[in-house]
Amino acid sequence: MRKATIIIFALALGTCSRPPGTLEEILSSGELRVITRLSPTTVFLGADGYEGPEYLLVDGFAEFLSNKYARPIKVEYEPASRFADILPTIEAQQAHFAAAGLTITPERQDRVTFGPSYQEVQQLLVYRMHSQKPENLAALRGKRLEVVAGSSYAETLAGIQTNEPGFTWTENPNSEVNELLAAVATREIDFTVADSTSFDVHRHYMPELAVAMKLKESDQLAWAFRKSNSDAIRAEAKAYFASIEANGKLEQILDRYYGHTDKFNYVGTRIFIRQYDSRLNAYLKMFHDAGRQTGIDWRLLAAIGYQESHWDPSAVSPTGVRGLMMLTTSTANYMGVSDRENPEEAIPAGARYFAKLRERLSQIPEPDRTWFALAAYNVGYGHVRDAQRIVRMQGGNPHRWLSVADALPMLAERKWYSQVPNGYARGWEPVKYVENVRTYFEILNWLEPDTDAIYPHDINASPEPSLQTAAAESAGNTI
């Protein structure tokens, strides 16, 4: 593939014509080379290969180009070993663009050119909860503040230093944001700087992290392209992002990875981690077995079990629902369970029941299909269907979880529940239920990395070898 690209360059130089543009290279070689970084907010190893917001966005862009130009486009990912290597790789034309959660800054615009912004974030100064929170920037003097080398955070701090002469920090060339956040949580350093998205993701399994102050209110994230000969590919990127913003795909991708992260509960997260340490091990094999039997990620099943009972097989609700998976009498009878308080019966039965709900919702694409099934597990399939009816009445898309999540609470309003077959429901409860299960699931993703799991997503392609190799080398990192 790369040899064909080199030949094109040679022909262009031999005829004194202009060098081919980035889009021409991609179309002639059938290969889209993207430099990225391995992190929860960009690309990471999931249960069924690689995923992450940047992964899904790039995959969609390759499909967009393939459809438009009627030729297959393969994506080759190059994970940067250091954050500071990303821009030099683009400048050296060793990748077509960078999809790495990059912030648009004036300094970077001197080196690369950016595509359209697809997300807005804030820069946060992060410290460890219960340590002394700084009242102002002057209070940081003499403290250990480390940021990722070459990051926009370093540019922000350099600007602050002009007004705070005694203000100092260290640029760490060997650590990613997640590693510096972990260093704050373990008191190895006092402070670091992170985007709001990174902070929201990581505090769910590092609950001691807290925001000291906002350093920047608004940063725009975008892909970075070569400074020259990239007009055509940037125009295609602009058209692509316009299309996925119009059809709701961009919102769906961002909701998938961040939609539940802003619902943080410090006490609840601490309790979850404590009970993960003390309770889950007794039922781990049962969840693994149930996952293999049903094709459901065992960690998702464990997250359901925790939300239902805190992994307590003797739990009983005021309405008589009982057991680790909180099965009703009718559901237990339907699934052939004789003792709901026996986890060896309850866990596989709960898993099979959840799998059946997902099968009934087969017309809904993933990952929304899984969120629908979680809501149905909590409030009942009929009420979820009623919420879909309300979405249709309002002219929305009944197959989008974001729309149905807005409609479910309306089942508590006479104006709406009187128009649907199953009547009144405490519709806000399944919305909160889904948020909680997603949060517990994500925490388990980082606490229990496992290739035996199946994540609910719609990417079936095998990971690129270069990306897989990099992930194997970084398997010890919490990414």
VMD Tcl script that draws the C-alpha trace (Angstrom):
set ca {
  {0.00 0.00 0.00}
  {2.68 2.49 0.97}
  {4.77 1.57 -2.10}
  {1.95 2.79 -4.34}
  {1.95 6.13 -2.52}
  {5.73 6.47 -2.97}
  {5.41 5.78 -6.71}
  {2.81 8.51 -7.03}
  {5.14 10.97 -5.34}
  {7.99 9.97 -7.64}
  {5.89 10.42 -10.77}
  {4.71 13.81 -9.56}
  {8.28 14.98 -8.94}
  {9.52 13.55 -12.24}
  {7.02 15.54 -14.25}
  {7.52 18.73 -12.21}
  {3.82 18.70 -11.37}
  {2.48 19.55 -7.95}
  {2.69 16.80 -5.31}
  {-0.58 14.92 -4.80}
  {-2.89 16.22 -2.12}
  {-3.75 14.22 0.97}
  {-7.11 13.13 -0.45}
  {-5.45 11.95 -3.66}
  {-2.99 9.86 -1.65}
  {-5.80 8.24 0.32}
  {-7.91 7.43 -2.73}
  {-5.01 6.10 -4.80}
  {-3.65 3.87 -2.04}
  {-6.97 2.91 -0.45}
  {-5.35 3.56 2.89}
  {-6.12 6.24 5.47}
  {-3.21 6.67 7.91}
  {-4.22 8.24 11.21}
  {-2.07 9.03 14.21}
  {-3.89 8.79 17.51}
  {-3.22 8.14 21.18}
  {-4.45 5.38 23.45}
  {-6.80 6.75 26.09}
  {-10.45 6.43 27.20}
  {-11.33 9.66 25.36}
  {-9.70 8.76 22.03}
  {-8.99 5.09 21.17}
  {-8.70 2.13 23.54}
  {-8.93 -1.64 23.61}
  {-12.49 -2.69 24.34}
  {-14.04 -6.09 24.75}
  {-14.48 -6.72 21.02}
  {-11.50 -4.90 19.55}
  {-10.72 -1.23 19.51}
  {-13.20 1.52 20.16}
  {-13.48 5.02 21.58}
  {-14.92 8.30 20.30}
  {-12.08 8.99 17.87}
  {-12.15 5.39 16.65}
  {-15.84 5.59 15.77}
  {-15.46 9.02 14.17}
  {-12.55 7.93 11.98}
  {-14.26 4.66 11.06}
  {-17.31 6.65 10.00}
  {-15.17 9.01 7.96}
  {-13.53 6.11 6.11}
  {-16.98 4.73 5.32}
  {-18.08 8.20 4.17}
  {-15.15 8.39 1.73}
  {-15.65 4.79 0.58}
  {-19.28 5.43 -0.26}
  {-18.65 8.76 -1.97}
  {-15.76 7.58 -4.17}
  {-16.94 3.98 -4.59}
  {-13.70 2.41 -3.44}
  {-12.73 0.67 -0.20}
  {-10.73 2.74 2.29}
  {-8.80 0.92 4.98}
  {-7.81 2.76 8.16}
  {-4.30 2.24 9.48}
  {-3.85 3.59 13.01}
  {-0.52 4.70 14.39}
  {-0.64 5.19 18.17}
  {1.81 7.85 19.29}
  {4.27 6.66 21.90}
  {4.30 10.20 23.30}
  {1.80 13.01 23.00}
  {4.56 15.34 21.84}
  {5.14 13.12 18.77}
  {1.71 13.73 17.25}
  {2.24 17.06 15.50}
  {5.76 16.21 14.23}
  {4.30 13.07 12.63}
  {1.81 15.20 10.69}
  {4.48 17.73 9.75}
  {6.70 14.92 8.46}
  {3.74 13.65 6.36}
  {3.93 10.24 8.01}
  {0.16 10.29 8.64}
  {-2.73 11.86 6.78}
  {-4.17 13.46 9.90}
  {-4.29 13.21 13.67}
  {-7.44 12.12 15.50}
  {-6.24 12.43 19.07}
  {-8.50 14.77 21.00}
  {-6.42 17.78 19.98}
  {-7.33 21.30 21.02}
  {-7.17 24.09 18.44}
  {-4.57 26.62 19.62}
  {-2.77 29.50 17.85}
  {0.60 27.82 18.41}
  {-0.58 24.60 16.77}
  {-2.17 26.45 13.88}
  {1.33 27.62 12.94}
  {2.29 23.96 12.41}
  {-0.87 22.19 11.19}
  {-4.32 23.06 9.93}
  {-7.48 21.92 11.66}
  {-10.73 20.46 10.47}
  {-14.14 21.40 11.91}
  {-14.56 21.34 15.68}
  {-16.60 18.37 16.88}
  {-16.54 18.83 20.65}
  {-16.08 21.55 23.26}
  {-14.18 20.92 26.50}
  {-12.85 22.87 29.46}
  {-9.35 22.81 30.92}
  {-9.46 21.87 34.59}
  {-6.85 22.07 37.32}
  {-7.25 18.77 39.19}
  {-6.26 17.98 42.77}
  {-6.93 15.22 45.31}
  {-10.06 15.62 47.37}
  {-9.45 16.26 51.08}
  {-6.10 17.91 50.39}
  {-5.82 21.69 50.47}
  {-7.74 23.26 47.62}
  {-5.92 26.31 46.17}
  {-7.88 29.55 46.40}
  {-5.97 31.11 43.51}
  {-3.05 30.47 41.17}
  {-0.58 32.05 43.57}
  {-1.32 29.17 45.98}
  {0.27 26.75 43.47}
  {3.75 28.09 44.08}
  {5.99 25.41 45.51}
  {3.50 22.64 44.65}
  {4.12 19.70 42.33}
  {2.20 20.43 39.14}
  {2.82 18.16 36.14}
  {1.18 18.22 32.72}
  {1.61 16.24 29.52}
  {4.54 17.57 27.50}
  {3.52 19.29 24.28}
  {-0.10 19.59 25.39}
  {-2.36 22.64 25.18}
  {-2.24 22.63 28.96}
  {1.42 23.61 28.84}
  {0.51 26.49 26.52}
  {-2.16 27.64 28.97}
  {0.25 27.49 31.91}
  {2.87 29.44 29.95}
  {0.30 32.19 29.45}
  {-0.49 32.21 33.17}
  {3.19 32.47 34.01}
  {3.42 35.91 32.39}
  {1.18 37.24 35.17}
  {2.47 34.92 37.90}
  {6.29 35.08 37.74}
  {6.80 32.59 40.59}
  {4.47 30.05 39.06}
  {6.21 26.86 37.86}
  {5.28 23.44 36.57}
  {6.82 20.37 34.93}
  {6.09 18.98 31.49}
  {6.18 15.20 31.66}
  {7.24 13.72 28.30}
  {6.55 10.11 29.25}
  {3.07 10.15 30.79}
  {-0.45 10.41 29.44}
  {-3.25 12.35 31.11}
  {-4.65 9.21 32.77}
  {-1.28 8.46 34.35}
  {-0.94 11.98 35.74}
  {-4.48 11.84 37.10}
  {-3.55 8.58 38.82}
  {-0.44 10.27 40.23}
  {-2.66 12.97 41.75}
  {-5.00 10.34 43.20}
  {-2.06 8.54 44.85}
  {-0.45 11.80 46.06}
  {2.68 11.40 43.92}
  {2.03 14.90 42.59}
  {-0.22 17.69 43.85}
  {-1.91 18.85 40.65}
  {-2.34 18.19 36.97}
  {-4.44 19.67 34.17}
  {-7.00 17.68 32.19}
  {-9.85 18.24 29.78}
  {-13.31 18.06 31.34}
  {-14.03 14.84 29.40}
  {-10.94 13.08 30.75}
  {-11.74 14.19 34.28}
  {-15.35 13.01 34.03}
  {-14.29 9.58 32.78}
  {-11.47 8.97 35.23}
  {-13.06 10.15 38.46}
  {-15.49 7.24 38.31}
  {-12.66 4.90 39.20}
  {-10.47 7.51 40.87}
  {-13.20 9.13 43.00}
  {-10.69 11.13 45.07}
  {-10.07 13.44 42.11}
  {-11.66 16.89 42.28}
  {-11.58 20.16 40.34}
  {-9.59 22.95 41.94}
  {-10.53 25.53 39.29}
  {-11.18 26.01 35.58}
  {-8.15 27.26 33.67}
  {-9.99 27.67 30.36}
  {-13.72 27.85 29.85}
  {-13.89 26.62 26.27}
  {-11.53 24.64 24.04}
  {-12.47 23.22 20.65}
  {-11.36 19.72 19.66}
  {-10.64 18.91 16.01}
  {-8.58 16.69 13.72}
  {-5.21 18.09 12.68}
  {-4.16 17.93 9.01}
  {-0.99 18.73 7.09}
  {-0.37 22.42 6.57}
  {-0.18 22.07 2.78}
  {-2.13 20.06 0.17}
  {-4.93 19.23 2.61}
  {-7.74 21.49 1.39}
  {-9.65 18.67 -0.31}
  {-9.48 16.21 2.59}
  {-10.48 18.95 5.05}
  {-13.46 19.79 2.85}
  {-14.49 16.14 2.99}
  {-14.07 16.12 6.78}
  {-16.25 19.23 6.98}
  {-18.95 17.54 4.90}
  {-18.70 14.37 6.99}
  {-19.06 16.14 10.32}
  {-21.95 18.20 8.97}
  {-23.71 14.99 7.95}
  {-23.27 13.18 11.29}
  {-24.29 16.29 13.19}
  {-27.45 16.54 11.08}
  {-28.42 12.86 11.43}
  {-27.62 12.68 15.16}
  {-24.69 10.25 14.85}
  {-22.20 12.68 16.40}
  {-24.46 13.27 19.39}
  {-24.91 9.51 19.74}
  {-21.15 8.86 19.75}
  {-20.50 11.55 22.36}
  {-23.40 10.34 24.49}
  {-22.09 6.80 24.31}
  {-18.81 7.71 25.97}
  {-19.73 10.78 28.01}
  {-23.51 10.80 28.43}
  {-23.38 9.07 31.82}
  {-20.12 10.51 33.13}
  {-21.47 13.81 34.43}
  {-23.79 11.99 36.88}
  {-21.06 11.47 39.47}
  {-21.79 10.46 43.05}
  {-18.72 10.35 45.27}
  {-20.27 8.26 48.05}
  {-21.92 5.87 45.59}
  {-18.68 5.39 43.67}
  {-16.69 4.76 46.84}
  {-19.25 2.19 47.98}
  {-19.14 0.51 44.58}
  {-15.35 0.18 44.66}
  {-15.44 -1.10 48.25}
  {-18.06 -3.72 47.42}
  {-16.20 -4.60 44.23}
  {-13.27 -5.50 46.51}
  {-15.35 -7.40 49.05}
  {-18.30 -8.98 47.21}
  {-17.84 -9.44 43.49}
  {-15.22 -12.19 43.65}
  {-17.74 -14.67 45.08}
  {-19.90 -14.32 41.95}
  {-17.24 -13.63 39.33}
  {-17.29 -17.10 37.76}
  {-21.10 -17.06 37.62}
  {-21.10 -13.75 35.73}
  {-18.37 -15.01 33.38}
  {-20.32 -18.20 32.67}
  {-23.57 -16.29 32.15}
  {-21.80 -13.92 29.77}
  {-20.42 -16.77 27.67}
  {-23.80 -18.50 27.56}
  {-25.73 -15.41 26.47}
  {-23.20 -13.38 24.49}
  {-23.60 -10.48 26.93}
  {-20.51 -8.82 28.36}
  {-20.14 -10.32 31.83}
  {-19.22 -6.90 33.22}
  {-22.52 -5.48 31.99}
  {-24.32 -8.33 33.76}
  {-22.31 -7.63 36.90}
  {-23.20 -3.94 36.65}
  {-26.90 -4.87 36.45}
  {-26.48 -7.12 39.48}
  {-24.85 -4.33 41.44}
  {-27.53 -1.79 40.52}
  {-30.23 -4.28 41.50}
  {-28.88 -5.57 44.81}
  {-25.31 -4.37 45.45}
  {-24.40 -8.03 44.80}
  {-26.45 -9.15 47.79}
  {-28.27 -12.45 47.08}
  {-30.58 -11.96 50.06}
  {-31.79 -8.49 48.99}
  {-35.57 -7.96 49.03}
  {-37.43 -4.90 47.74}
  {-40.59 -3.49 49.40}
  {-42.60 -4.95 46.50}
  {-41.25 -8.48 46.99}
  {-38.69 -8.48 44.19}
  {-35.73 -10.38 45.50}
  {-32.29 -11.89 44.95}
  {-29.03 -10.68 43.47}
  {-30.68 -9.94 40.11}
  {-33.96 -8.76 41.72}
  {-36.26 -11.01 39.74}
  {-40.01 -10.65 40.09}
  {-42.05 -13.76 40.82}
  {-43.43 -13.81 37.29}
  {-40.00 -13.36 35.70}
  {-38.52 -16.08 37.91}
  {-41.31 -18.48 36.91}
  {-40.87 -17.55 33.24}
  {-37.13 -18.23 33.45}
  {-37.57 -21.47 35.43}
  {-36.02 -20.22 38.68}
  {-37.07 -22.05 41.82}
  {-35.03 -20.00 44.31}
  {-34.48 -16.33 43.47}
  {-32.05 -15.94 46.37}
  {-29.73 -18.59 44.97}
  {-27.19 -16.66 42.83}
  {-26.34 -19.82 40.88}
  {-29.91 -19.70 39.57}
  {-30.53 -15.95 39.61}
  {-27.46 -14.74 37.69}
  {-27.88 -16.96 34.60}
  {-31.64 -16.37 34.67}
  {-31.20 -12.61 34.83}
  {-28.67 -12.82 31.99}
  {-31.03 -14.88 29.81}
  {-33.91 -12.52 30.53}
  {-31.82 -9.50 29.60}
  {-30.69 -11.28 26.41}
  {-34.34 -11.93 25.50}
  {-35.15 -8.24 25.95}
  {-32.28 -7.34 23.62}
  {-33.59 -9.84 21.06}
  {-37.05 -8.23 21.19}
  {-35.39 -4.88 20.45}
  {-33.39 -6.19 17.48}
  {-34.62 -3.39 15.20}
  {-32.67 -0.85 17.26}
  {-28.95 -0.48 16.40}
  {-26.27 -0.73 19.05}
  {-25.31 0.69 21.43}
  {-28.81 2.17 21.92}
  {-30.32 -1.30 21.79}
  {-28.50 -2.20 25.00}
  {-29.65 0.98 26.77}
  {-33.26 0.21 25.72}
  {-32.93 -3.33 27.09}
  {-31.59 -2.01 30.40}
  {-34.57 0.32 30.70}
  {-36.92 -2.58 29.90}
  {-35.23 -4.76 32.54}
  {-36.04 -2.05 35.08}
  {-39.46 -0.69 34.11}
  {-40.82 -3.34 31.76}
  {-40.81 -3.78 28.00}
  {-44.31 -2.36 27.61}
  {-43.45 0.98 29.18}
  {-40.37 1.31 26.97}
  {-42.60 0.73 23.95}
  {-44.96 3.41 25.28}
  {-42.07 5.87 25.51}
  {-41.26 5.07 21.89}
  {-44.87 5.85 20.97}
  {-44.56 9.25 22.65}
  {-41.39 9.96 20.66}
  {-43.28 9.11 17.47}
  {-46.12 11.44 18.48}
  {-43.56 14.22 18.82}
  {-42.03 13.48 15.42}
  {-38.77 12.10 16.82}
  {-36.75 8.95 16.19}
  {-38.06 6.15 18.47}
  {-34.86 4.14 17.94}
  {-32.61 6.72 19.61}
  {-31.98 6.31 23.32}
  {-31.54 10.06 23.84}
  {-35.09 10.64 22.56}
  {-36.64 7.79 24.55}
  {-34.79 8.86 27.70}
  {-36.52 12.24 27.38}
  {-39.90 10.59 26.83}
  {-39.82 8.01 29.65}
  {-40.37 10.54 32.48}
  {-43.45 11.77 30.58}
  {-45.13 8.45 31.44}
  {-45.77 9.96 34.87}
  {-47.85 12.77 33.31}
  {-51.56 12.16 32.72}
  {-51.39 14.06 29.43}
  {-49.12 11.36 28.05}
  {-49.75 8.12 29.95}
  {-53.46 8.38 29.12}
  {-52.55 8.06 25.42}
  {-50.49 4.86 25.63}
  {-51.54 1.22 26.29}
  {-49.62 0.53 29.50}
  {-50.51 3.68 31.39}
  {-48.64 5.34 34.25}
  {-45.01 4.58 35.06}
  {-42.34 6.18 37.21}
  {-40.51 6.86 34.01}
  {-37.61 8.80 35.50}
  {-36.44 5.65 37.31}
  {-35.35 3.64 34.23}
  {-33.44 6.69 32.95}
  {-31.49 6.87 36.19}
  {-31.16 3.08 36.17}
  {-29.51 3.10 32.75}
  {-27.15 5.93 33.78}
  {-26.10 4.00 36.88}
  {-25.55 0.69 35.09}
  {-23.50 2.42 32.39}
  {-21.36 4.03 35.07}
  {-20.76 0.76 36.94}
  {-20.06 -0.97 33.64}
  {-17.43 1.60 32.70}
  {-15.75 1.33 36.11}
  {-15.60 -2.44 35.67}
  {-14.15 -1.90 32.19}
  {-11.12 -0.28 33.79}
  {-10.96 -2.41 36.94}
  {-11.48 -5.68 35.06}
  {-9.99 -5.43 31.54}
  {-11.00 -8.64 29.86}
  {-10.81 -9.90 26.28}
  {-13.50 -12.50 27.04}
  {-16.14 -9.74 27.12}
  {-18.49 -8.45 24.46}
  {-19.12 -4.71 24.46}
  {-22.38 -3.45 22.96}
  {-21.24 -1.60 19.87}
  {-21.57 -1.70 16.12}
  {-17.89 -1.98 15.14}
  {-17.08 -5.50 14.01}
  {-13.80 -4.96 12.16}
  {-10.64 -6.44 13.60}
  {-8.19 -3.96 15.07}
  {-5.28 -2.90 12.93}
  {-2.08 -4.81 13.77}
  {-0.09 -1.68 14.64}
  {-2.74 -0.54 17.08}
  {-3.10 -3.99 18.60}
  {0.64 -4.22 19.13}
  {0.74 -0.85 20.85}
  {-2.09 -1.81 23.16}
  {-0.36 -5.02 24.12}
  {2.71 -3.03 25.05}
  {0.65 -0.64 27.17}
  {-1.55 -3.27 28.80}
  {-0.43 -2.16 32.23}
  {-1.89 1.32 31.76}
  {-5.40 2.22 32.78}
  {-6.50 3.36 29.33}
}
mol new
graphics top color blue
foreach p $ca { graphics top sphere $p radius 0.5 }
foreach p [lrange $ca 0 end-1] q [lrange $ca 1 end] { graphics top cylinder $p $q radius 0.2 }
display resetview
